[in-house]
Amino acid sequence: MVKSMETKKPEPAKPQGLSEPPEIGASALPAGTYNGQVVLVTGGGSGLGKAIATEFARLGAKVAVASRKQEHLDAGLAALEEAGCEASHVVACDIRDADQITAAFNEIAEHLGEVDVLINNAAANFPVPAEEMSPNAWRTVVDITLNGTFLCAREFARRHIAAGTPGAIVNIGASYAWTGGPGFAHSAAAKAGVKNMTETLAVEWSPYGISVNGLVPGLFPHEDMTADIRSSLDRTNEKDPCQPALRVGRLRELGWAATFLASPYARFISGHTLVVDGANWQRRNLTMPAVVTVREQMGRGPFLAE
């Protein structure tokens, strides 16, 4: 009589998450895709905007960077030169001011040519409980993030409509435009406006050959994050396991998405918002955890009315 031998069950595979992207310098589009094209990135001298600007440069674009701060303009120019950008220009501009925007477009046209692609990346944001938010804080964030995005898009479209030339706009959004953003009521409301505006302008301006799309980044840690944003992230340990992808985003991945949306290969895409966050914004818990107030999450004490 032969005894049956027990078979050892294999160890379950550990979750691996989404794989890493190709290395820096790789491209999702053919070399020279943007040869002869002028790309303007607002807020392109720091963080995500700088990463997007340099990716356009690698594809042959002439790149302009707009910012209010000289140190960001200097950093943007240095990054473009490092990426091998053959023609670049930086211009100081407060996008809350329509006259400054017109002057910036004129200056870019003089140095590089008329803008073919507009990346509306400039925005304002900082975490604060809504009950502590000042009226000026609300106005400032909405004015830069929503009004500034519209004013830049308007200036771009007016020039192309008048000239009868095509163009592409990519508005940088945020996932809390759909979900709401506790701790970021001002920014969430403004970004919701940007998303809706993207869809509206796409319908209005597609007949003129102007595509308008949105791009929503997930968690892309970078050296230019403000102290208050960084302090919020620092209170979350082990960020990779907190993402469904089991990793955070790499800056070049956002650059590849932006260059695709504005490219000839995406001509029939307009009015769409592409989320690049490894499915993080769609995550839901089967069993809801206990509620922790925004104040507690920010490490603030009880609210005391003045």
C-alpha positions in Angstrom: 0.0 0.0 0.0 1.4 3.4 -1.1 0.9 6.3 1.2 -0.2 9.5 -0.5 2.3 12.3 -0.1 1.2 15.7 0.9 2.0 18.4 -1.6 3.3 21.6 -0.1 1.2 24.5 -1.1 3.2 27.2 -2.8 3.7 30.5 -1.0 1.3 33.1 -2.3 3.0 35.7 -4.4 3.5 39.1 -2.8 1.9 42.1 -4.5 4.4 43.8 -6.7 2.5 46.9 -7.7 2.9 48.7 -11.0 6.3 48.3 -12.6 8.8 51.1 -12.9 8.8 53.3 -16.0 11.7 53.5 -18.5 14.7 55.5 -17.4 15.0 59.3 -17.6 15.7 60.3 -21.2 13.4 57.7 -22.7 10.5 59.1 -24.8 7.0 58.0 -25.4 6.9 59.9 -28.8 9.2 60.0 -31.8 12.2 62.2 -31.6 11.5 65.6 -33.0 7.8 65.4 -32.5 7.8 69.1 -31.4 10.5 70.4 -33.7 9.6 74.0 -34.6 6.8 74.2 -32.0 6.7 76.8 -29.3 5.5 75.5 -25.9 4.6 77.7 -23.0 4.5 76.2 -19.5 3.1 78.5 -16.8 4.8 77.7 -13.4 7.4 75.8 -15.4 10.3 76.7 -13.3 9.7 74.3 -10.4 8.3 70.9 -9.6 5.8 69.3 -11.9 5.9 72.2 -14.4 9.6 72.0 -14.7 9.4 68.2 -15.4 6.8 68.8 -18.1 8.8 71.6 -19.7 12.0 69.6 -19.9 10.1 66.7 -21.6 8.8 69.0 -24.3 12.4 70.2 -24.7 13.7 66.7 -25.2 11.2 66.3 -28.1 12.6 69.3 -29.9 10.2 72.1 -28.7 11.2 75.7 -28.2 10.1 76.1 -24.6 9.0 79.2 -22.7 8.5 79.3 -18.9 6.4 81.8 -17.1 6.5 82.5 -13.4 6.2 85.3 -10.9 9.5 84.4 -9.1 12.9 85.0 -10.5 14.4 82.0 -8.8 11.9 79.8 -10.5 12.7 81.4 -13.9 16.4 80.8 -13.3 15.8 77.2 -12.3 13.5 76.6 -15.3 16.1 78.0 -17.7 18.8 75.8 -16.2 16.7 72.7 -16.4 15.9 73.4 -20.1 19.5 73.9 -20.9 20.4 70.7 -19.2 17.7 68.9 -21.2 19.3 70.2 -24.5 16.7 72.7 -25.3 18.0 74.6 -28.4 15.7 77.6 -27.9 14.1 78.7 -24.6 12.9 81.9 -23.0 11.6 82.8 -19.5 9.2 85.6 -18.7 8.0 87.1 -15.5 4.2 87.0 -15.4 1.4 87.1 -12.8 -1.4 85.2 -14.4 -4.0 87.0 -12.4 -3.4 90.0 -14.6 -4.7 89.8 -18.1 -2.4 92.6 -19.3 0.7 90.8 -18.0 -0.4 87.7 -19.8 -0.8 89.6 -23.1 2.6 91.1 -22.6 4.1 87.7 -21.9 2.7 86.2 -25.0 4.0 89.1 -27.0 7.5 88.7 -25.6 7.5 85.0 -26.3 6.3 85.6 -29.9 9.2 88.1 -30.3 11.8 85.7 -29.1 10.5 82.2 -30.1 7.4 82.7 -32.2 3.7 82.4 -31.4 2.8 79.8 -28.8 1.6 76.5 -30.3 1.0 74.6 -27.1 -0.1 76.0 -23.7 0.4 74.1 -20.5 -1.6 75.8 -17.8 0.3 74.5 -14.8 0.6 77.5 -12.5 -1.6 77.3 -9.4 -1.7 78.2 -5.7 -2.3 75.8 -2.9 -1.7 75.2 0.8 -3.4 73.0 3.4 -5.7 74.7 5.9 -8.9 73.8 7.7 -11.8 75.7 6.1 -12.8 77.3 9.4 -9.4 79.0 9.5 -9.2 80.1 5.9 -9.1 83.8 5.5 -11.1 85.5 2.7 -7.9 86.6 1.1 -6.5 83.1 1.1 -9.7 81.9 -0.7 -9.6 84.7 -3.2 -5.9 84.3 -3.9 -6.0 80.5 -4.6 -9.1 80.8 -6.8 -7.8 83.8 -8.6 -4.5 82.1 -9.6 -5.8 78.6 -10.1 -9.1 79.2 -11.8 -9.1 82.7 -13.1 -5.4 82.6 -14.2 -5.9 79.4 -16.1 -8.9 80.9 -18.0 -7.1 84.1 -18.8 -4.1 82.3 -20.2 -6.3 80.0 -22.2 -8.3 82.9 -23.5 -5.2 84.8 -24.7 -3.9 81.7 -26.4 -7.2 80.9 -28.1 -7.9 84.5 -29.3 -4.5 84.5 -31.1 -5.1 81.2 -32.8 -8.7 81.9 -33.7 -7.8 85.2 -35.3 -4.9 83.7 -37.2 -6.7 80.5 -38.2 -4.0 78.2 -36.8 -4.4 75.1 -34.7 -3.2 74.7 -31.1 -3.3 72.6 -28.0 -4.0 73.4 -24.4 -3.4 71.1 -21.4 -4.8 72.3 -18.0 -3.2 70.7 -15.0 -6.0 69.6 -12.6 -6.4 67.7 -9.4 -8.4 64.6 -8.5 -10.2 66.3 -5.7 -12.1 68.2 -8.5 -14.3 65.0 -8.4 -14.1 64.0 -4.8 -13.7 67.2 -2.8 -10.5 67.9 -0.9 -10.7 68.2 2.9 -8.0 70.6 4.0 -7.9 72.1 0.5 -11.4 73.7 0.1 -10.1 76.6 -1.9 -7.9 74.6 -4.3 -10.5 71.8 -4.7 -13.2 74.3 -5.7 -10.9 76.0 -8.1 -9.7 72.8 -9.7 -13.4 71.6 -10.1 -13.8 74.8 -12.0 -10.8 74.1 -14.2 -12.1 70.6 -15.0 -15.5 72.0 -16.0 -13.9 74.8 -18.0 -11.7 72.3 -19.8 -14.8 70.5 -21.1 -16.6 73.7 -22.0 -13.7 75.2 -23.9 -13.0 72.0 -25.7 -16.5 72.2 -27.3 -16.2 75.9 -28.0 -12.7 75.8 -29.5 -12.5 72.4 -31.3 -14.1 73.9 -34.4 -11.1 76.3 -34.6 -8.6 73.4 -34.4 -7.8 74.0 -30.7 -7.8 70.9 -28.4 -8.3 71.4 -24.7 -7.6 68.6 -22.3 -6.9 68.2 -18.6 -4.0 66.3 -16.9 -4.3 65.3 -13.2 -1.1 64.2 -11.4 -1.1 61.9 -8.4 1.6 61.9 -5.8 4.9 63.0 -7.5 7.2 64.0 -4.7 9.8 66.5 -5.8 12.4 68.9 -4.3 10.3 72.0 -4.9 7.3 71.1 -2.7 6.4 73.9 -0.3 7.1 73.4 3.3 3.5 73.0 4.3 2.7 70.4 1.6 5.9 68.5 2.5 5.0 68.6 6.2 1.6 67.0 5.4 3.4 64.2 3.4 5.9 63.7 6.2 3.1 62.7 8.5 2.3 59.8 6.2 5.0 57.1 6.6 5.8 54.6 4.0 4.1 56.4 1.1 4.5 53.6 -1.4 2.3 51.1 0.4 -0.4 53.8 0.6 -0.7 53.7 -3.2 -2.5 51.0 -5.1 0.5 51.0 -7.5 2.7 50.4 -4.4 4.9 53.3 -5.5 4.6 57.0 -6.1 4.8 58.6 -9.5 8.1 59.4 -11.3 8.2 63.0 -12.7 9.0 61.8 -16.2 5.7 59.8 -16.3 3.8 63.1 -16.0 5.9 64.7 -18.7 5.2 61.8 -21.1 1.4 62.2 -20.5 1.5 65.9 -21.1 3.5 65.6 -24.3 1.2 63.0 -25.6 -2.0 65.0 -24.9 -0.7 68.0 -26.8 0.8 66.0 -29.7 -0.4 65.2 -33.2 -1.1 61.7 -32.0 -3.9 62.9 -29.7 -5.6 65.2 -32.2 -9.0 63.5 -31.7 -8.8 63.8 -27.9 -10.4 66.9 -26.6 -12.4 67.7 -23.5 -10.8 64.8 -21.7 -9.1 64.8 -18.3 -6.3 62.1 -17.9 -5.5 61.1 -14.4 -1.9 59.8 -13.9 -1.9 58.5 -10.3 -1.8 54.7 -10.3 -5.6 54.5 -9.5 -5.1 56.2 -6.2 -8.0 58.6 -6.4 -10.4 55.7 -7.1 -9.4 53.7 -4.0 -12.1 52.9 -1.5 -12.0 50.8 1.7 -14.3 47.9 2.2 -14.5 48.7 5.9 -14.4 52.4 6.6 -11.9 53.5 9.1 -12.8 55.9 12.0 -13.1 59.5 10.9 -10.2 61.7 11.8 -10.8 65.4 11.5 -8.7 67.5 9.2 -7.5 69.5 12.2 -6.2 66.3 13.8 -4.6 65.1 10.5 -2.7 68.5 10.3 -1.6 68.2 13.9 -3.6 71.3 15.0 -5.3 71.8 18.3 -8.9 72.7 19.0 -10.3 75.6 17.0 -10.7 78.8 19.1 -12.9 81.5 17.6 -11.4 85.0 17.9 
